[in-house]
Amino acid sequence: MTAAPPAPAPATSVSPTSRQLWSRVRGLLLAAAVLALAGLIIAAVRSGEQYGRLDPRSADRYGSRATAELLAGRGVDTTVATTLAEATGAVGPDTTLLVTNPDLLSARQQSALRAATSGSGGRTVLLAPGPVSLDVIAPGVRAVGSASVRPLPPACDAPYAQRAGNADLGGITYTTSAATVDACYPSGELPTLLRLPGESGDGDTVLLGAPDLLYNDRLDEHGNASLVLQLLGSRPHLVWYLPSLDDAAIDSGNESFFDLIPSGWKWGALQLAVAAVLAALWRARRLGPLVPERLPVAVPASESTEGRARLYRQANARDRAADALRSAARARLAPLTGVPASQAHVPEALCPAVAAQLGGDSATHVRALLFGPAPADDDALVRLADDLDRLEHRITPSPRDKDRTS
């Protein structure tokens, strides 16, 4: 006769059900699906872009191919440089160097750029330089604040500005301590275009508070094209320098890893850290009290006590075991001696009452027993348990006394 196969073990109350598992993982699956869909959408949108913002090879609205073609029609050849070595190696008296993002350069790169351009006799055009780069590349100039980009009048006597007329400028406003300077296109009272003459007298540095007039979709508006032609087309060669993070990584030198991180990334990491802390606090507030759950089996109290005692012994936690014994003894002795439950763990209230019930024992001895230091070893812990047990038996009324009182 073939024995029947054993029945499957019944599910306990702690076994997760399929519905509970789905509730746990559906949020993660939804987040993963959203990220994957967002990645596909971004890849599809950017699939036609070959170059980035302000790139003279890019034909999208934020590219600058129209600017390069306009300059080429006036006999100016444009060379794209993606590293500092390429940019500084091409500077000269017949060259205009355009730096699209000066703040992305490290301090070492900014010093090298300043050294290469200060005595070259050419023109250096900086797009939206901020406090990160001005102290090195354009000493004496300070970035004051930000302004909206909109058509602004020249408001200066510079010939190139007068010929161009209104142009889309704004962005960053500047002040300078230089004596001879063209301060044009003010927003409020501060200029957004500065032209600083070079130390040798034949070169200069131009600061533009915003790069918008170089975009493909804005070049044909107002006097943007005229101003671009005069600023970038004054010399036959134009070096279009596009700094990148890869370029900064190449020029590591003696700088630490944190010196190579742009300031914007540091602020972004700080904001993410603050957001993570706030999210943790928000989630922590949602944690309510513990919910009791009926155990799948009944555990005898003796086994539970023995298991806890073994854990105390394994952790060598004699102090915790002694505190548990004394706390339980005090809670049982308080009602027998007429001490309120709220005062059961106050030595000044419980010890005199217990000593009065015992008669011969002093309050000091009772205090040492109920509130004393932790036992030094396991034998002392066992003796403490026995002493507490004897103390309770001396105060607890016997069954014979109970019968007499009844």
PAVEXTI-283621 format. One record per residue (C-alpha): z, y, x. Coordinates in Angstrom, 3 decimals. Layout:
PAVEXTI-283621
<node><w>Z</w><v>Y</v><u>X</u></node>
...
This chain:
PAVEXTI-283621
<node><w>0.000</w><v>0.000</v><u>0.000</u></node>
<node><w>-1.019</w><v>3.289</v><u>1.479</u></node>
<node><w>1.648</w><v>5.965</v><u>1.641</u></node>
<node><w>0.897</w><v>9.208</v><u>-0.107</u></node>
<node><w>0.317</w><v>12.192</v><u>2.191</u></node>
<node><w>3.284</w><v>14.514</v><u>2.539</u></node>
<node><w>3.324</w><v>17.457</v><u>0.162</u></node>
<node><w>2.692</w><v>20.839</v><u>1.745</u></node>
<node><w>5.748</w><v>22.900</v><u>2.529</u></node>
<node><w>6.484</w><v>25.374</v><u>-0.251</u></node>
<node><w>5.956</w><v>29.029</v><u>0.553</u></node>
<node><w>9.158</w><v>30.921</v><u>1.125</u></node>
<node><w>9.939</w><v>34.486</v><u>0.113</u></node>
<node><w>9.194</w><v>35.685</v><u>3.619</u></node>
<node><w>5.705</w><v>34.124</v><u>3.761</u></node>
<node><w>3.038</w><v>36.853</v><u>3.341</u></node>
<node><w>0.587</w><v>36.364</v><u>0.539</u></node>
<node><w>-3.133</w><v>37.017</v><u>0.746</u></node>
<node><w>-2.687</w><v>40.158</v><u>-1.307</u></node>
<node><w>-0.026</w><v>41.457</v><u>1.078</u></node>
<node><w>-2.261</w><v>40.720</v><u>4.080</u></node>
<node><w>-5.140</w><v>42.588</v><u>2.461</u></node>
<node><w>-2.862</w><v>45.575</v><u>1.743</u></node>
<node><w>-1.862</w><v>45.674</v><u>5.415</u></node>
<node><w>-5.320</w><v>45.506</v><u>6.951</u></node>
<node><w>-7.471</w><v>47.377</v><u>4.442</u></node>
<node><w>-6.460</w><v>50.775</v><u>5.846</u></node>
<node><w>-7.476</w><v>49.767</v><u>9.378</u></node>
<node><w>-10.747</w><v>48.279</v><u>8.153</u></node>
<node><w>-11.544</w><v>51.443</v><u>6.192</u></node>
<node><w>-10.808</w><v>53.649</v><u>9.228</u></node>
<node><w>-13.018</w><v>51.453</v><u>11.435</u></node>
<node><w>-15.837</w><v>51.621</v><u>8.887</u></node>
<node><w>-15.573</w><v>55.418</v><u>8.671</u></node>
<node><w>-15.656</w><v>55.756</v><u>12.480</u></node>
<node><w>-18.662</w><v>53.455</v><u>12.731</u></node>
<node><w>-20.508</w><v>55.363</v><u>10.000</u></node>
<node><w>-19.681</w><v>58.706</v><u>11.628</u></node>
<node><w>-20.982</w><v>57.420</v><u>14.961</u></node>
<node><w>-24.242</w><v>56.316</v><u>13.365</u></node>
<node><w>-24.695</w><v>59.652</v><u>11.597</u></node>
<node><w>-24.010</w><v>61.635</v><u>14.767</u></node>
<node><w>-26.390</w><v>59.421</v><u>16.754</u></node>
<node><w>-29.093</w><v>59.887</v><u>14.123</u></node>
<node><w>-28.640</w><v>63.659</v><u>14.006</u></node>
<node><w>-28.645</w><v>64.027</v><u>17.788</u></node>
<node><w>-31.379</w><v>61.480</v><u>18.434</u></node>
<node><w>-34.033</w><v>64.198</v><u>18.671</u></node>
<node><w>-32.111</w><v>66.414</v><u>21.076</u></node>
<node><w>-32.957</w><v>65.938</v><u>24.703</u></node>
<node><w>-30.961</w><v>68.818</v><u>26.107</u></node>
<node><w>-27.849</w><v>70.804</v><u>25.296</u></node>
<node><w>-26.853</w><v>74.313</v><u>24.335</u></node>
<node><w>-28.429</w><v>77.177</v><u>26.309</u></node>
<node><w>-30.710</w><v>74.745</v><u>28.113</u></node>
<node><w>-34.110</w><v>76.376</v><u>28.897</u></node>
<node><w>-35.776</w><v>73.032</v><u>28.164</u></node>
<node><w>-34.290</w><v>72.714</v><u>24.656</u></node>
<node><w>-36.317</w><v>73.753</v><u>21.598</u></node>
<node><w>-33.536</w><v>73.528</v><u>19.009</u></node>
<node><w>-31.868</w><v>76.600</v><u>17.522</u></node>
<node><w>-29.176</w><v>76.805</v><u>20.205</u></node>
<node><w>-31.516</w><v>76.057</v><u>23.085</u></node>
<node><w>-33.279</w><v>78.636</v><u>25.272</u></node>
<node><w>-36.838</w><v>77.359</v><u>25.719</u></node>
<node><w>-38.183</w><v>80.499</v><u>24.054</u></node>
<node><w>-36.411</w><v>82.616</v><u>26.656</u></node>
<node><w>-37.883</w><v>80.571</v><u>29.526</u></node>
<node><w>-41.393</w><v>80.785</v><u>28.052</u></node>
<node><w>-41.030</w><v>84.541</v><u>27.482</u></node>
<node><w>-40.034</w><v>84.995</v><u>31.126</u></node>
<node><w>-42.851</w><v>82.729</v><u>32.285</u></node>
<node><w>-45.325</w><v>84.950</v><u>30.456</u></node>
<node><w>-44.058</w><v>87.864</v><u>32.574</u></node>
<node><w>-44.473</w><v>85.915</v><u>35.835</u></node>
<node><w>-40.868</w><v>84.746</v><u>36.255</u></node>
<node><w>-40.477</w><v>81.067</v><u>37.175</u></node>
<node><w>-37.326</w><v>79.323</v><u>35.956</u></node>
<node><w>-35.534</w><v>76.603</v><u>37.913</u></node>
<node><w>-32.805</w><v>74.548</v><u>36.251</u></node>
<node><w>-29.764</w><v>73.776</v><u>38.436</u></node>
<node><w>-27.104</w><v>71.294</v><u>37.315</u></node>
<node><w>-24.915</w><v>71.340</v><u>40.437</u></node>
<node><w>-23.288</w><v>74.125</v><u>42.396</u></node>
<node><w>-25.149</w><v>73.125</v><u>45.558</u></node>
<node><w>-28.513</w><v>73.553</v><u>43.838</u></node>
<node><w>-27.497</w><v>76.917</v><u>42.393</u></node>
<node><w>-26.090</w><v>78.448</v><u>45.590</u></node>
<node><w>-28.905</w><v>77.029</v><u>47.701</u></node>
<node><w>-31.528</w><v>78.940</v><u>45.714</u></node>
<node><w>-29.916</w><v>82.398</v><u>45.635</u></node>
<node><w>-31.608</w><v>85.253</v><u>47.475</u></node>
<node><w>-32.718</w><v>88.870</v><u>47.131</u></node>
<node><w>-35.681</w><v>87.869</v><u>44.916</u></node>
<node><w>-33.619</w><v>85.565</v><u>42.675</u></node>
<node><w>-31.573</w><v>86.015</v><u>39.515</u></node>
<node><w>-28.779</w><v>83.446</v><u>39.092</u></node>
<node><w>-27.748</w><v>82.807</v><u>35.472</u></node>
<node><w>-24.432</w><v>80.948</v><u>35.036</u></node>
<node><w>-24.149</w><v>79.703</v><u>31.453</u></node>
<node><w>-20.468</w><v>78.655</v><u>31.466</u></node>
<node><w>-18.492</w><v>80.130</v><u>34.375</u></node>
<node><w>-15.113</w><v>79.025</v><u>32.983</u></node>
<node><w>-16.131</w><v>75.381</v><u>33.413</u></node>
<node><w>-16.134</w><v>75.770</v><u>37.199</u></node>
<node><w>-13.087</w><v>74.856</v><u>39.243</u></node>
<node><w>-11.340</w><v>77.416</v><u>41.432</u></node>
<node><w>-13.018</w><v>76.002</v><u>44.540</u></node>
<node><w>-16.450</w><v>76.218</v><u>42.911</u></node>
<node><w>-15.847</w><v>79.766</v><u>41.746</u></node>
<node><w>-14.942</w><v>80.822</v><u>45.287</u></node>
<node><w>-18.062</w><v>79.132</v><u>46.654</u></node>
<node><w>-20.222</w><v>80.833</v><u>44.033</u></node>
<node><w>-18.692</w><v>84.228</v><u>44.825</u></node>
<node><w>-19.261</w><v>83.756</v><u>48.557</u></node>
<node><w>-22.910</w><v>82.744</v><u>48.047</u></node>
<node><w>-23.856</w><v>85.600</v><u>45.695</u></node>
<node><w>-21.847</w><v>88.544</v><u>47.026</u></node>
<node><w>-24.146</w><v>89.197</v><u>49.999</u></node>
<node><w>-27.390</w><v>87.676</v><u>48.739</u></node>
<node><w>-28.877</w><v>90.913</v><u>47.363</u></node>
<node><w>-29.871</w><v>89.170</v><u>44.129</u></node>
<node><w>-28.588</w><v>89.462</v><u>40.603</u></node>
<node><w>-25.912</w><v>87.247</v><u>39.054</u></node>
<node><w>-25.669</w><v>87.035</v><u>35.263</u></node>
<node><w>-22.489</w><v>85.503</v><u>33.810</u></node>
<node><w>-22.447</w><v>84.413</v><u>30.178</u></node>
<node><w>-19.106</w><v>84.940</v><u>28.393</u></node>
<node><w>-16.847</w><v>84.690</v><u>31.463</u></node>
<node><w>-13.160</w><v>84.553</v><u>30.556</u></node>
<node><w>-9.879</w><v>85.042</v><u>32.430</u></node>
<node><w>-10.292</w><v>81.628</v><u>34.071</u></node>
<node><w>-13.247</w><v>82.802</v><u>36.171</u></node>
<node><w>-13.147</w><v>86.621</v><u>36.260</u></node>
<node><w>-10.413</w><v>86.937</v><u>38.895</u></node>
<node><w>-12.577</w><v>85.058</v><u>41.423</u></node>
<node><w>-16.202</w><v>85.705</v><u>40.454</u></node>
<node><w>-15.823</w><v>89.310</v><u>39.267</u></node>
<node><w>-12.628</w><v>90.803</v><u>40.719</u></node>
<node><w>-11.593</w><v>94.059</v><u>39.103</u></node>
<node><w>-12.808</w><v>92.983</v><u>35.642</u></node>
<node><w>-10.397</w><v>91.851</v><u>32.945</u></node>
<node><w>-11.159</w><v>90.116</v><u>29.645</u></node>
<node><w>-9.286</w><v>91.957</v><u>26.900</u></node>
<node><w>-10.038</w><v>90.282</v><u>23.582</u></node>
<node><w>-12.634</w><v>88.751</v><u>21.308</u></node>
<node><w>-15.071</w><v>90.354</v><u>18.892</u></node>
<node><w>-17.562</w><v>89.087</v><u>16.372</u></node>
<node><w>-21.175</w><v>88.748</v><u>17.491</u></node>
<node><w>-23.357</w><v>91.239</v><u>15.619</u></node>
<node><w>-26.062</w><v>93.829</v><u>16.350</u></node>
<node><w>-24.470</w><v>96.540</v><u>18.488</u></node>
<node><w>-25.945</w><v>99.844</v><u>19.716</u></node>
<node><w>-26.178</w><v>100.424</v><u>23.496</u></node>
<node><w>-23.801</w><v>103.434</v><u>23.585</u></node>
<node><w>-24.566</w><v>103.934</v><u>27.302</u></node>
<node><w>-27.159</w><v>105.683</v><u>29.505</u></node>
<node><w>-28.460</w><v>102.547</v><u>31.267</u></node>
<node><w>-32.302</w><v>102.540</v><u>31.046</u></node>
<node><w>-32.577</w><v>98.836</v><u>30.204</u></node>
<node><w>-30.103</w><v>99.251</v><u>27.316</u></node>
<node><w>-31.819</w><v>102.356</v><u>25.973</u></node>
<node><w>-35.194</w><v>100.603</v><u>25.993</u></node>
<node><w>-33.795</w><v>97.515</v><u>24.242</u></node>
<node><w>-31.807</w><v>99.302</v><u>21.564</u></node>
<node><w>-29.580</w><v>97.258</v><u>19.318</u></node>
<node><w>-28.846</w><v>93.702</v><u>20.464</u></node>
<node><w>-26.737</w><v>90.755</v><u>19.324</u></node>
<node><w>-23.647</w><v>91.057</v><u>21.480</u></node>
<node><w>-19.892</w><v>90.821</v><u>21.087</u></node>
<node><w>-17.815</w><v>87.783</v><u>21.950</u></node>
<node><w>-15.518</w><v>88.943</v><u>24.777</u></node>
<node><w>-14.686</w><v>92.577</v><u>25.515</u></node>
<node><w>-13.960</w><v>93.768</v><u>29.056</u></node>
<node><w>-12.323</w><v>96.494</v><u>31.070</u></node>
<node><w>-12.896</w><v>97.215</v><u>34.761</u></node>
<node><w>-11.438</w><v>99.321</v><u>37.530</u></node>
<node><w>-14.809</w><v>99.710</v><u>39.298</u></node>
<node><w>-15.939</w><v>103.301</v><u>39.821</u></node>
<node><w>-19.672</w><v>102.745</v><u>39.300</u></node>
<node><w>-20.461</w><v>100.468</v><u>36.381</u></node>
<node><w>-22.725</w><v>100.270</v><u>33.338</u></node>
<node><w>-20.489</w><v>99.686</v><u>30.302</u></node>
<node><w>-22.700</w><v>99.068</v><u>27.279</u></node>
<node><w>-22.706</w><v>97.629</v><u>23.756</u></node>
<node><w>-19.077</w><v>98.352</v><u>22.944</u></node>
<node><w>-17.250</w><v>96.579</v><u>20.143</u></node>
<node><w>-14.653</w><v>99.057</v><u>19.055</u></node>
<node><w>-13.924</w><v>100.974</v><u>22.247</u></node>
<node><w>-14.471</w><v>98.203</v><u>24.837</u></node>
<node><w>-17.863</w><v>97.125</v><u>26.207</u></node>
<node><w>-19.311</w><v>93.639</v><u>25.854</u></node>
<node><w>-21.911</w><v>94.149</v><u>28.625</u></node>
<node><w>-21.005</w><v>95.213</v><u>32.159</u></node>
<node><w>-23.266</w><v>95.664</v><u>35.154</u></node>
<node><w>-21.397</w><v>95.882</v><u>38.458</u></node>
<node><w>-23.309</w><v>96.976</v><u>41.575</u></node>
<node><w>-23.047</w><v>94.686</v><u>44.572</u></node>
<node><w>-21.177</w><v>95.463</v><u>47.760</u></node>
<node><w>-24.393</w><v>95.772</v><u>49.753</u></node>
<node><w>-25.951</w><v>98.082</v><u>47.191</u></node>
<node><w>-29.091</w><v>96.041</v><u>46.464</u></node>
<node><w>-27.601</w><v>93.315</v><u>44.303</u></node>
<node><w>-25.532</w><v>93.386</v><u>41.144</u></node>
<node><w>-23.526</w><v>91.266</v><u>38.681</u></node>
<node><w>-24.062</w><v>91.375</v><u>34.920</u></node>
<node><w>-21.444</w><v>90.161</v><u>32.430</u></node>
<node><w>-22.424</w><v>89.366</v><u>28.853</u></node>
<node><w>-19.620</w><v>88.846</v><u>26.340</u></node>
<node><w>-21.699</w><v>86.405</v><u>24.243</u></node>
<node><w>-24.793</w><v>84.268</v><u>24.971</u></node>
<node><w>-26.240</w><v>84.482</v><u>21.438</u></node>
<node><w>-29.182</w><v>86.715</v><u>22.323</u></node>
<node><w>-30.592</w><v>83.883</v><u>24.493</u></node>
<node><w>-30.740</w><v>81.365</v><u>21.633</u></node>
<node><w>-34.135</w><v>80.379</v><u>20.301</u></node>
<node><w>-33.310</w><v>81.501</v><u>16.768</u></node>
<node><w>-32.093</w><v>84.953</v><u>17.843</u></node>
<node><w>-34.453</w><v>85.946</v><u>20.622</u></node>
<node><w>-36.899</w><v>87.652</v><u>18.233</u></node>
<node><w>-34.237</w><v>89.684</v><u>16.439</u></node>
<node><w>-33.453</w><v>93.368</v><u>17.144</u></node>
<node><w>-33.820</w><v>94.207</v><u>20.847</u></node>
<node><w>-32.698</w><v>90.810</v><u>22.162</u></node>
<node><w>-36.013</w><v>89.887</v><u>23.780</u></node>
<node><w>-36.323</w><v>93.252</v><u>25.526</u></node>
<node><w>-32.787</w><v>93.107</v><u>26.868</u></node>
<node><w>-33.247</w><v>89.510</v><u>28.082</u></node>
<node><w>-36.497</w><v>90.371</v><u>29.838</u></node>
<node><w>-34.917</w><v>93.290</v><u>31.683</u></node>
<node><w>-31.734</w><v>91.438</v><u>32.667</u></node>
<node><w>-33.304</w><v>88.101</v><u>33.660</u></node>
<node><w>-36.796</w><v>89.245</v><u>34.631</u></node>
<node><w>-35.988</w><v>91.879</v><u>37.248</u></node>
<node><w>-36.808</w><v>89.367</v><u>40.037</u></node>
<node><w>-39.589</w><v>86.781</v><u>40.293</u></node>
<node><w>-37.290</w><v>83.748</v><u>40.427</u></node>
<node><w>-34.612</w><v>82.719</v><u>37.921</u></node>
<node><w>-32.088</w><v>79.964</v><u>38.667</u></node>
<node><w>-30.633</w><v>78.701</v><u>35.395</u></node>
<node><w>-27.317</w><v>77.102</v><u>36.337</u></node>
<node><w>-25.806</w><v>74.715</v><u>33.746</u></node>
<node><w>-22.296</w><v>73.752</v><u>34.944</u></node>
<node><w>-21.002</w><v>70.414</v><u>33.745</u></node>
<node><w>-17.902</w><v>68.269</v><u>34.042</u></node>
<node><w>-19.784</w><v>65.880</v><u>36.337</u></node>
<node><w>-20.424</w><v>68.774</v><u>38.720</u></node>
<node><w>-16.702</w><v>69.592</v><u>38.708</u></node>
<node><w>-15.845</w><v>65.954</v><u>39.441</u></node>
<node><w>-18.095</w><v>65.935</v><u>42.519</u></node>
<node><w>-16.307</w><v>68.905</v><u>44.054</u></node>
<node><w>-12.826</w><v>67.379</v><u>44.026</u></node>
<node><w>-11.682</w><v>68.492</v><u>47.479</u></node>
<node><w>-7.904</w><v>68.619</v><u>47.754</u></node>
<node><w>-7.402</w><v>69.398</v><u>44.066</u></node>
<node><w>-5.349</w><v>67.095</v><u>41.922</u></node>
<node><w>-6.583</w><v>65.357</v><u>38.808</u></node>
<node><w>-4.974</w><v>67.991</v><u>36.553</u></node>
<node><w>-6.731</w><v>70.815</v><u>38.456</u></node>
<node><w>-10.080</w><v>69.303</v><u>37.486</u></node>
<node><w>-9.279</w><v>69.233</v><u>33.773</u></node>
<node><w>-10.583</w><v>72.341</v><u>31.962</u></node>
<node><w>-7.955</w><v>74.446</v><u>30.239</u></node>
<node><w>-9.443</w><v>73.733</v><u>26.819</u></node>
<node><w>-8.873</w><v>70.013</v><u>27.292</u></node>
<node><w>-5.243</w><v>70.635</v><u>28.261</u></node>
<node><w>-4.644</w><v>72.686</v><u>25.111</u></node>
<node><w>-6.370</w><v>70.008</v><u>23.076</u></node>
<node><w>-4.124</w><v>67.299</v><u>24.551</u></node>
<node><w>-1.050</w><v>69.431</v><u>23.804</u></node>
<node><w>-2.161</w><v>69.903</v><u>20.198</u></node>
<node><w>-2.756</w><v>66.167</v><u>19.828</u></node>
<node><w>0.728</w><v>65.466</v><u>21.212</u></node>
<node><w>2.297</w><v>67.887</v><u>18.725</u></node>
<node><w>0.278</w><v>66.314</v><u>15.903</u></node>
<node><w>1.439</w><v>62.838</v><u>16.963</u></node>
<node><w>5.091</w><v>63.935</v><u>16.950</u></node>
<node><w>4.714</w><v>65.544</v><u>13.509</u></node>
<node><w>3.000</w><v>62.428</v><u>12.177</u></node>
<node><w>5.824</w><v>60.276</v><u>13.532</u></node>
<node><w>8.417</w><v>62.500</v><u>11.859</u></node>
<node><w>6.445</w><v>62.443</v><u>8.621</u></node>
<node><w>6.238</w><v>58.662</v><u>8.622</u></node>
<node><w>9.901</w><v>58.329</v><u>9.578</u></node>
<node><w>10.949</w><v>60.312</v><u>6.505</u></node>
<node><w>9.136</w><v>57.799</v><u>4.316</u></node>
<node><w>11.380</w><v>54.959</v><u>5.494</u></node>
<node><w>13.891</w><v>54.337</v><u>2.737</u></node>
<node><w>17.005</w><v>52.168</v><u>2.692</u></node>
<node><w>16.809</w><v>48.477</v><u>3.447</u></node>
<node><w>15.826</w><v>46.334</v><u>0.481</u></node>
<node><w>17.912</w><v>43.144</v><u>0.164</u></node>
<node><w>15.896</w><v>39.983</v><u>-0.206</u></node>
<node><w>17.140</w><v>36.652</v><u>-1.433</u></node>
<node><w>17.059</w><v>34.102</v><u>1.374</u></node>
<node><w>15.016</w><v>30.952</v><u>0.816</u></node>
<node><w>18.101</w><v>28.807</v><u>1.562</u></node>
<node><w>21.848</w><v>29.301</v><u>1.261</u></node>
<node><w>23.650</w><v>29.661</v><u>4.612</u></node>
<node><w>27.367</w><v>28.768</v><u>4.635</u></node>
<node><w>29.629</w><v>31.579</v><u>5.800</u></node>
<node><w>31.056</w><v>29.412</v><u>8.582</u></node>
<node><w>27.601</w><v>28.830</v><u>10.073</u></node>
<node><w>26.755</w><v>32.517</v><u>9.848</u></node>
<node><w>30.022</w><v>33.429</v><u>11.591</u></node>
<node><w>29.466</w><v>30.830</v><u>14.281</u></node>
<node><w>25.905</w><v>32.010</v><u>14.857</u></node>
<node><w>27.019</w><v>35.608</v><u>15.251</u></node>
<node><w>29.771</w><v>34.532</v><u>17.632</u></node>
<node><w>27.234</w><v>32.666</v><u>19.779</u></node>
<node><w>25.060</w><v>35.784</v><u>19.911</u></node>
<node><w>28.050</w><v>37.869</v><u>21.014</u></node>
<node><w>28.869</w><v>35.330</v><u>23.702</u></node>
<node><w>25.265</w><v>35.116</v><u>24.912</u></node>
<node><w>25.137</w><v>38.922</v><u>25.204</u></node>
<node><w>28.605</w><v>39.019</v><u>26.816</u></node>
<node><w>29.560</w><v>41.536</v><u>24.121</u></node>
<node><w>33.316</w><v>40.973</v><u>24.033</u></node>
<node><w>33.885</w><v>44.615</v><u>23.095</u></node>
<node><w>31.755</w><v>44.307</v><u>19.946</u></node>
<node><w>33.389</w><v>41.020</v><u>18.979</u></node>
<node><w>36.859</w><v>42.510</v><u>19.438</u></node>
<node><w>35.910</w><v>45.565</v><u>17.371</u></node>
<node><w>34.631</w><v>43.308</v><u>14.571</u></node>
<node><w>37.886</w><v>41.273</v><u>14.584</u></node>
<node><w>40.128</w><v>44.332</v><u>14.637</u></node>
<node><w>38.130</w><v>46.216</v><u>11.992</u></node>
<node><w>38.310</w><v>43.263</v><u>9.594</u></node>
<node><w>42.054</w><v>42.824</v><u>10.247</u></node>
<node><w>42.750</w><v>46.510</v><u>9.626</u></node>
<node><w>40.769</w><v>46.426</v><u>6.371</u></node>
<node><w>42.866</w><v>43.479</v><u>5.149</u></node>
<node><w>46.221</w><v>44.864</v><u>6.304</u></node>
<node><w>45.814</w><v>48.330</v><u>4.774</u></node>
<node><w>46.261</w><v>47.320</v><u>1.109</u></node>
<node><w>49.185</w><v>45.016</v><u>2.028</u></node>
<node><w>51.087</w><v>47.892</v><u>3.639</u></node>
<node><w>50.301</w><v>50.544</v><u>1.039</u></node>
<node><w>47.803</w><v>52.461</v><u>3.200</u></node>
<node><w>44.708</w><v>53.809</v><u>1.396</u></node>
<node><w>41.407</w><v>52.221</v><u>2.331</u></node>
<node><w>40.153</w><v>55.571</v><u>3.672</u></node>
<node><w>43.035</w><v>55.570</v><u>6.210</u></node>
<node><w>42.712</w><v>51.923</v><u>7.226</u></node>
<node><w>41.131</w><v>52.784</v><u>10.589</u></node>
<node><w>43.421</w><v>55.723</v><u>11.430</u></node>
<node><w>46.081</w><v>54.616</v><u>13.956</u></node>
<node><w>48.629</w><v>57.270</v><u>12.905</u></node>
<node><w>48.524</w><v>56.042</v><u>9.289</u></node>
<node><w>48.210</w><v>52.252</v><u>9.664</u></node>
<node><w>50.371</w><v>51.389</v><u>12.693</u></node>
<node><w>53.728</w><v>52.784</v><u>11.388</u></node>
<node><w>53.188</w><v>51.098</v><u>8.033</u></node>
<node><w>52.460</w><v>47.721</v><u>9.646</u></node>
<node><w>55.438</w><v>48.075</v><u>12.000</u></node>
<node><w>57.691</w><v>48.873</v><u>9.042</u></node>
<node><w>56.585</w><v>45.691</v><u>7.299</u></node>
<node><w>57.223</w><v>43.579</v><u>10.403</u></node>
<node><w>60.652</w><v>44.998</v><u>11.054</u></node>
<node><w>61.219</w><v>43.993</v><u>14.683</u></node>
<node><w>57.873</w><v>45.038</v><u>16.170</u></node>
<node><w>57.304</w><v>48.597</v><u>17.313</u></node>
<node><w>54.408</w><v>50.776</v><u>16.321</u></node>
<node><w>53.266</w><v>50.830</v><u>19.968</u></node>
<node><w>52.864</w><v>47.050</v><u>20.035</u></node>
<node><w>50.986</w><v>47.091</v><u>16.735</u></node>
<node><w>48.722</w><v>49.907</v><u>17.948</u></node>
<node><w>47.843</w><v>47.986</v><u>21.121</u></node>
<node><w>46.980</w><v>44.967</v><u>18.999</u></node>
<node><w>44.894</w><v>46.751</v><u>16.333</u></node>
<node><w>43.399</w><v>49.628</v><u>18.382</u></node>
<node><w>43.722</w><v>48.481</v><u>21.993</u></node>
<node><w>41.074</w><v>48.158</v><u>24.711</u></node>
<node><w>38.414</w><v>45.462</v><u>24.810</u></node>
<node><w>39.453</w><v>42.060</v><u>26.225</u></node>
<node><w>38.661</w><v>41.464</v><u>29.880</u></node>
<node><w>37.439</w><v>37.862</v><u>29.458</u></node>
<node><w>36.808</w><v>35.176</v><u>26.870</u></node>
<node><w>40.355</w><v>33.825</v><u>27.059</u></node>
<node><w>41.746</w><v>37.275</v><u>26.275</u></node>
<node><w>39.371</w><v>37.510</v><u>23.320</u></node>
<node><w>40.647</w><v>34.172</v><u>21.974</u></node>
<node><w>44.254</w><v>35.305</v><u>22.394</u></node>
<node><w>43.441</w><v>38.532</v><u>20.559</u></node>
<node><w>42.014</w><v>36.551</v><u>17.624</u></node>
<node><w>45.131</w><v>34.377</v><u>17.504</u></node>
<node><w>47.473</w><v>37.383</v><u>17.647</u></node>
<node><w>45.614</w><v>39.112</v><u>14.829</u></node>
<node><w>45.759</w><v>35.944</v><u>12.751</u></node>
<node><w>49.531</w><v>35.606</v><u>13.288</u></node>
<node><w>50.019</w><v>39.305</v><u>12.453</u></node>
<node><w>48.226</w><v>38.890</v><u>9.131</u></node>
<node><w>50.229</w><v>35.743</v><u>8.287</u></node>
<node><w>53.483</w><v>37.580</v><u>8.918</u></node>
<node><w>52.569</w><v>40.322</v><u>6.439</u></node>
<node><w>50.594</w><v>38.345</v><u>3.874</u></node>
<node><w>52.955</w><v>37.085</v><u>1.153</u></node>
<node><w>53.272</w><v>33.312</v><u>0.937</u></node>
<node><w>52.367</w><v>31.386</v><u>-2.252</u></node>
<node><w>56.100</w><v>30.753</v><u>-2.888</u></node>
<node><w>56.756</w><v>34.521</v><u>-2.844</u></node>
<node><w>53.918</w><v>35.062</v><u>-5.232</u></node>
<node><w>55.414</w><v>32.512</v><u>-7.662</u></node>
<node><w>58.813</w><v>34.219</v><u>-7.510</u></node>
<node><w>57.382</w><v>37.639</v><u>-8.263</u></node>
<node><w>55.395</w><v>36.247</v><u>-11.136</u></node>
